[in-house]
Amino acid sequence: QQAGADDELRLVVNPDDDLSMRQMGLLQSWYGDSIRTAKLTVPAVTPMAVVASVTSSLYLFSGIANVTISFDNPEHLLQQSLFSAVAELPGLRKCKVLGGALPSGDVRIEVLSSLRKLEQLTLWPTGCGALRDHHMEGLALLSTKLHSLSCRGSDMLSDAGLTCLSSLRGLTSLKLKLGLQVTRGGVIKLLDALPDISSMSLCLQQAGQVTVVR
């Protein structure tokens, strides 16, 4: 683990839950509320329950505003407990979840709607799981302060899922990879609903062709 003058905590999440929690308590006693950013690296052998426990314990650092969780294993299942743990960090402004696989079942991303200060969200699953329309329904409930959304693994979305994002009126930056179920009409409808978008990258795959809108 590392922490220093740049107010950043870097931690490899130990698979032993008791050891991980002792580490967090010790780091908090050393650095108190000076930590603003936490970067957690998750080895393939670390159970999701431990990851969620360590993530939840970041509340010990009351100044935490930015959290990045990186999974070494691209097929590490991103379970509900992870998103619920992130939702327990009320001061969070930026959140990145990099790697892992998002199951198509009942992962409720909408729990993050409790983060009323959330401004930037990055979801980049690298495994076989993908973002679905019901995940977009959950994202639609996020704070109106959200101005940046970046998602990989979103090529299973349809126009219905895309339309859900039209409620995020504060968005100024949007990055999505879209698949065969999304039409150009659906993309145009979304962009019409979000007039403040100034930075955008939409990769639209249709009929064997890829169109990138920037």
C-alpha positions as CSV (number, residue, x, y, z in Angstrom):
1,Q,0.0,0.0,0.0
2,Q,1.1,3.6,-0.6
3,A,0.0,7.0,0.4
4,G,1.8,10.3,0.2
5,A,1.8,14.0,-0.3
6,D,-0.4,13.7,-3.4
7,D,-3.3,12.6,-1.1
8,E,-3.6,9.3,-3.0
9,L,-4.0,5.9,-1.6
10,R,-2.9,2.9,-3.6
11,L,-3.8,-0.6,-2.3
12,V,-3.6,-4.1,-3.6
13,V,-6.7,-5.8,-2.0
14,N,-5.4,-8.8,0.0
15,P,-7.6,-11.9,-0.3
16,D,-7.6,-12.2,3.5
17,D,-10.5,-10.1,4.7
18,D,-9.2,-9.6,8.3
19,L,-5.8,-8.6,7.1
20,S,-7.3,-6.1,4.6
21,M,-9.4,-4.5,7.2
22,R,-6.5,-4.1,9.6
23,Q,-4.6,-2.5,6.8
24,M,-7.4,0.0,6.2
25,G,-7.6,0.9,9.9
26,L,-3.8,1.4,10.1
27,L,-3.7,3.6,7.0
28,Q,-6.5,5.7,8.3
29,S,-4.6,6.2,11.6
30,W,-1.6,7.3,9.6
31,Y,-3.1,9.6,7.0
32,G,-6.5,10.5,8.5
33,D,-8.6,12.7,6.3
34,S,-5.9,13.8,4.0
35,I,-6.6,11.0,1.4
36,R,-8.7,12.3,-1.5
37,T,-8.1,9.5,-4.1
38,A,-8.1,5.7,-3.6
39,K,-6.9,3.3,-6.3
40,L,-7.7,-0.4,-5.5
41,T,-6.1,-3.2,-7.5
42,V,-7.9,-6.5,-7.2
43,P,-5.9,-9.7,-7.8
44,A,-7.7,-12.6,-9.4
45,V,-7.6,-14.6,-6.1
46,T,-9.4,-12.0,-4.1
47,P,-13.1,-12.8,-3.4
48,M,-15.7,-10.1,-4.3
49,A,-16.9,-10.1,-0.7
50,V,-13.4,-8.9,0.4
51,V,-13.4,-6.3,-2.4
52,A,-16.8,-5.0,-1.3
53,S,-15.7,-4.9,2.4
54,V,-12.5,-2.9,1.6
55,T,-14.4,-0.5,-0.7
56,S,-17.0,0.1,2.0
57,S,-14.3,0.8,4.6
58,L,-13.1,3.8,2.5
59,Y,-15.7,5.8,4.4
60,L,-13.0,5.9,7.1
61,F,-11.3,8.5,5.0
62,S,-13.9,11.2,5.1
63,G,-12.2,13.2,2.3
64,I,-12.5,10.5,-0.3
65,A,-13.8,11.9,-3.6
66,N,-12.2,9.7,-6.3
67,V,-12.2,5.9,-6.4
68,T,-10.7,3.6,-9.0
69,I,-11.2,-0.2,-8.7
70,S,-9.2,-2.3,-11.2
71,F,-9.6,-6.0,-11.6
72,D,-6.7,-8.1,-12.8
73,N,-9.1,-10.9,-13.9
74,P,-11.3,-9.9,-16.8
75,E,-13.9,-12.5,-15.8
76,H,-14.1,-11.4,-12.1
77,L,-17.9,-11.1,-11.6
78,L,-18.9,-7.6,-10.6
79,Q,-21.6,-8.4,-8.0
80,Q,-24.2,-6.3,-6.3
81,S,-22.1,-6.0,-3.2
82,L,-19.5,-4.0,-5.0
83,F,-21.9,-1.3,-6.2
84,S,-23.6,-1.2,-2.9
85,A,-20.3,-0.6,-1.2
86,V,-19.4,2.2,-3.6
87,A,-22.8,3.7,-2.8
88,E,-21.8,4.0,0.9
89,L,-19.2,6.7,0.0
90,P,-21.3,9.9,0.2
91,G,-18.6,12.3,-0.9
92,L,-17.7,10.5,-4.0
93,R,-17.4,12.6,-7.2
94,K,-15.5,10.3,-9.5
95,C,-15.8,6.5,-9.8
96,K,-14.1,4.1,-12.1
97,V,-14.6,0.3,-12.3
98,L,-12.1,-1.2,-14.7
99,G,-12.1,-4.8,-15.7
100,G,-14.3,-7.7,-14.5
101,A,-17.4,-9.1,-16.1
102,L,-20.9,-7.6,-15.5
103,P,-23.5,-10.4,-15.2
104,S,-26.7,-10.0,-17.1
105,G,-28.8,-10.7,-14.0
106,D,-30.0,-8.5,-11.2
107,V,-27.1,-6.1,-10.6
108,R,-28.8,-2.9,-9.6
109,I,-26.5,0.0,-10.7
110,E,-29.2,2.4,-9.5
111,V,-27.9,2.0,-5.9
112,L,-25.3,4.6,-7.0
113,S,-28.1,7.2,-7.2
114,S,-27.5,7.8,-3.5
115,L,-24.2,9.5,-4.5
116,R,-25.6,13.0,-4.9
117,K,-22.2,14.5,-5.7
118,L,-21.2,12.0,-8.4
119,E,-19.9,13.8,-11.4
120,Q,-18.0,11.2,-13.4
121,L,-18.7,7.5,-13.8
122,T,-16.6,5.0,-15.8
123,L,-17.7,1.4,-16.2
124,W,-15.3,-0.7,-18.3
125,P,-16.0,-4.4,-18.0
126,T,-13.6,-6.5,-20.0
127,G,-15.1,-9.9,-19.5
128,C,-18.0,-11.7,-21.2
129,G,-20.7,-9.8,-19.3
130,A,-22.2,-6.7,-20.9
131,L,-24.3,-3.7,-20.0
132,R,-28.0,-4.3,-20.7
133,D,-31.0,-2.0,-21.1
134,H,-32.0,-2.5,-17.5
135,H,-28.5,-1.3,-16.4
136,M,-29.2,1.9,-18.4
137,E,-32.5,2.2,-16.5
138,G,-30.5,2.2,-13.3
139,L,-28.0,4.8,-14.7
140,A,-30.9,7.1,-15.6
141,L,-31.5,7.5,-11.9
142,L,-28.1,9.0,-11.1
143,S,-27.5,12.5,-9.9
144,T,-28.2,15.3,-12.3
145,K,-24.6,16.5,-11.4
146,L,-23.3,13.6,-13.4
147,H,-21.5,15.2,-16.4
148,S,-19.3,12.4,-17.7
149,L,-20.3,8.8,-18.5
150,S,-18.0,6.3,-20.2
151,C,-19.0,2.6,-20.7
152,R,-17.4,-0.3,-22.4
153,G,-19.2,-3.6,-22.9
154,S,-22.3,-1.7,-24.0
155,D,-22.8,-3.3,-27.4
156,M,-25.8,-5.3,-26.2
157,L,-27.9,-2.1,-25.8
158,S,-31.0,-1.3,-27.8
159,D,-32.6,2.0,-28.6
160,A,-34.7,1.6,-25.4
161,G,-31.6,1.4,-23.2
162,L,-30.0,4.4,-25.0
163,T,-33.2,6.4,-24.5
164,C,-32.9,5.9,-20.7
165,L,-29.8,8.1,-20.7
166,S,-31.8,11.1,-22.0
167,S,-32.8,11.9,-18.4
168,L,-29.1,12.7,-17.5
169,R,-29.5,16.3,-18.5
170,G,-26.2,17.3,-17.0
171,L,-24.1,15.2,-19.3
172,T,-21.3,17.0,-21.2
173,S,-19.2,14.0,-22.0
174,L,-20.4,10.6,-23.3
175,K,-18.5,7.5,-24.5
176,L,-20.3,4.3,-25.5
177,K,-19.7,1.4,-27.8
178,L,-23.0,0.4,-29.4
179,G,-24.0,-2.8,-31.2
180,L,-26.4,-4.0,-33.9
181,Q,-29.5,-3.4,-31.8
182,V,-29.1,0.4,-31.8
183,T,-30.2,2.4,-34.8
184,R,-29.0,5.8,-36.0
185,G,-32.4,7.2,-35.2
186,G,-31.9,6.1,-31.6
187,V,-28.6,7.9,-31.4
188,I,-30.0,11.1,-33.0
189,K,-32.9,11.0,-30.5
190,L,-30.5,10.8,-27.6
191,L,-28.3,13.6,-28.8
192,D,-31.3,15.8,-29.3
193,A,-32.2,15.2,-25.7
194,L,-28.7,16.1,-24.4
195,P,-27.9,19.5,-26.0
196,D,-25.0,20.2,-23.6
197,I,-22.8,17.3,-24.9
198,S,-19.5,18.7,-25.9
199,S,-17.3,15.7,-25.8
200,M,-18.6,12.5,-27.4
201,S,-17.4,9.2,-28.8
202,L,-20.1,6.8,-30.0
203,C,-18.9,3.7,-31.8
204,L,-22.0,2.4,-33.7
205,Q,-21.7,-1.1,-35.4
206,Q,-24.3,-1.9,-38.1
207,A,-24.4,-4.2,-41.0
208,G,-20.7,-5.1,-40.7
209,Q,-19.7,-1.4,-40.7
210,V,-18.5,0.7,-37.8
211,T,-19.3,4.3,-37.6
212,V,-17.6,6.5,-34.9
213,V,-19.4,9.7,-34.0
214,R,-17.2,12.2,-32.2
